Amino acid sequence: MTQNSTDRERYQMATPHQNLFEPARFDPGRTALPRVELVKSIGRASDVVIGLATSKGQPTVIGATAELERAAGRGSQLANLLTDQGAQTDVDRLTCLNLPGIRVLAVGLGDDLDLRPEDLRRAAAIGVRHAASNGSPAPRRIVVSLEATSDAHLQAVVEGALLASWSFAKLRREPTRPTIESIGVVGSSRASQQALDAGRTVAQAVCVARDWTNLPPNLLGPADLVEQARGYLKDVRVEVEVLDEAALEKGGYGGILAVGGGSARPPRLLRLDYHPRSARQHLVLVGKGITYDSGGYNLKPAESLLTMKHDMAGAAAVIAATRAIAERGLAVHVTSYTPLAESMISGTAYRPGDVLTIHDGTTVENIDSDCEGRIVLADALARANADRPDLVVDIATLTGACMVALGTRVGGLMSNDEATADRLLDAAESAGEEFWHLPITSHARSQLASDVADLRSKKDRYGSALFAAAFLQHFVAAGTNWAHLDIAGPAWNRDAPHDYVPAQATGMGVRTLVALAQSMAG
């Protein structure tokens, strides 16, 4: 199943632009985010982000400082000035107030003063996003003052501010000038530098995942992403193992080889291992890494082809989360697998009707070549059984059916264990990412049977997200807790940016995976 040299040469001749932009030019490990630090006052800030909530029927400023009150003028309360400006406490409503030498950005927080970390994460993001987009020729110095009274609240503020400040380094000749110089976060005496560092680490990981997912497919094939990951992980204690096409063939990874067999850029399986001595539990993460998905011989519609570079968002999330977990020194053993392939059409591409042999010996009848994600994940899940983990979580832009069911902002969660599903939902809630628990029904499992092989890769369009999960579960060892995250909708924002979510790649899943690892640490 290895790609022949003639096909490689034909690809290079047909795409001479491939050599004009080397993937090494892009170093997501150095994704540029503004400096962020704990501050006690607003200092020389150009913009200050505060909150506005309702208390006892009256607007109440969340995060007002003595400096802001003085800037508002003797005898004038800041809340009154904001109200005169038309400010309302509706959630996410933004009001701008220009004071001498400073601009105040008040974000509505609603009627409940018992604020969750996600409330502050969104408020910080809305204020920072507006400050960064004001068109000023000079980079902004922003202070966020939202009464972050705990480590969880402070970390959320840092994450929201940094995630909203990020923008993709567009592939233009002239570099984009930064719009934010620094972000200061006002925290109480109970909020710690450790929480700020945690927020910065998580935000950086999310933005790296966004960068990789946004890169065009000619710049990020399977081997390119492997090299990107090597550079990104070189300064943390993570072991890196790579299986090339020869090693994949020797190891019997028939799914990955079949999906990648039609491309001039051969597939890879990337394995990462972070194993601190203090770890008591073992978490395996598996991320789908289709660097470009044409649909193969079941070719995708033309309107879908343009965005199929994001079909490796699961792999990006897993690699980025693994680094964040290691950088934070969490006491949990994490092993990560990212099966990487480019699904293309050629004389060596796999066909509908082919029977593939997965790493564990299971044979699969390929019904639809556009079901490639579950095929490569099957190999990785089968390999992960040898690690005997406590928990396996796979994450993938897997099915359009999940988008139909849940929309574009909610991911699907399916599991073989209710307690595991609850654990994932708790991690997602603490991280500010939204998943909805879907069932894996006995009917979905009954549809897996094939007339010619052990399994079939597809049945019909009805309940196909559940079928895909049932298919994946087959490759998880009996007795192993497992969850499947389908992020086909929220991994790619097709609409305008909002709060801390940009257009296009969102980095969905990184925060949940890190929060999950944290729940297993110690």
Beta strands, then each sheet from edge to edge (+ up, - down):
strand 1: 35-39
strand 2: 47-55
strand 3: 58-62
strand 4: 94-99
strand 5: 102-110
strand 6: 140-148
strand 7: 180-187
strand 8: 239-243
strand 9: 268-274
strand 10: 282-287
strand 11: 289-293
strand 12: 333-343
strand 13: 355-357
strand 14: 363-365
strand 15: 391-396
strand 16: 411-415
strand 17: 435-437
strand 18: 455-456
strand 19: 481-486
strand 20: 492-493
strand 21: 504-505
sheet 1: 1+ 7+ 6+ 2+ 3-
sheet 2: 1+ 7+ 6+ 2+ 5+ 4-
sheet 3: 8+ 9- 12+ 10+ 15+ 19+ 16- 17-
sheet 4: 8+ 9- 12+ 11+
sheet 5: 13+ 14- 18-
sheet 6: 20+ 21-
end
